[in-house]
Amino acid sequence: MYSYRFKEFVLSKNHKSLAISIDGLPNGDILENFLYSDIQGTDGRLELEDIDSVLSGEKKQEGWFGNSSEIDVHPDKTVIRFLFPLEGQPDTCVVETQFFRDIIEIWVKKHREYKRTGKL
């Protein structure tokens, strides 16, 4: 599977932010961007409910648009399309749906903890 790690970066003198780095996933930066720009600041509940409805077989597929991404969830795979790629850069990341669900849940929990404590 893929490994991930959290990192902190400085936006300005008094403002830091949390990011995630996913290793081993082709075009994983697209998933990282989705988490940072489309999930950060939410509890992920609606996205997780949509994913769960597909994983349980209640729905054949689910999809939505975020700030920077279009998401297409199927039982076996999820396609994340970055809406603003640079010319010549990839715009799509394909990931197993269960991993997609898990990493959203992990990100939401870690981001909530980071906002509360200010620590990685």
ZIMOBEL-V44085 format. One record per backbone hydrogen bond with DSSP energy under -1.0 kcal/mol. CO is the residue of the C=O (numbers start at 1). NH is the residue of the N-H. Records with the same first field share a line. If there is no record, write none. Layout:
# ZIMOBEL-V44085
CO->NH / NH
This chain:
# ZIMOBEL-V44085
3->23
5->21
7->19
9->17
12->15
15->11 / 12
17->9
19->7
21->5
23->3
25->28
27->30
28->32
29->33
30->34
31->35
32->36
33->37
34->38 / 39
35->40
39->42
44->48
45->49
46->50
47->51
48->52
49->53
50->54
51->55
52->56
53->59
54->57
62->73
64->71
68->83
69->66
70->81
71->64
72->79
73->62
77->74
78->95
79->72
80->93
81->70
86->89
91->82
93->80
95->78
96->100
97->101
98->102
99->103
100->104
101->105
102->106
103->107
104->108
105->109
106->110
107->111
108->112
109->113
110->114
111->115
112->116
113->117
114->118
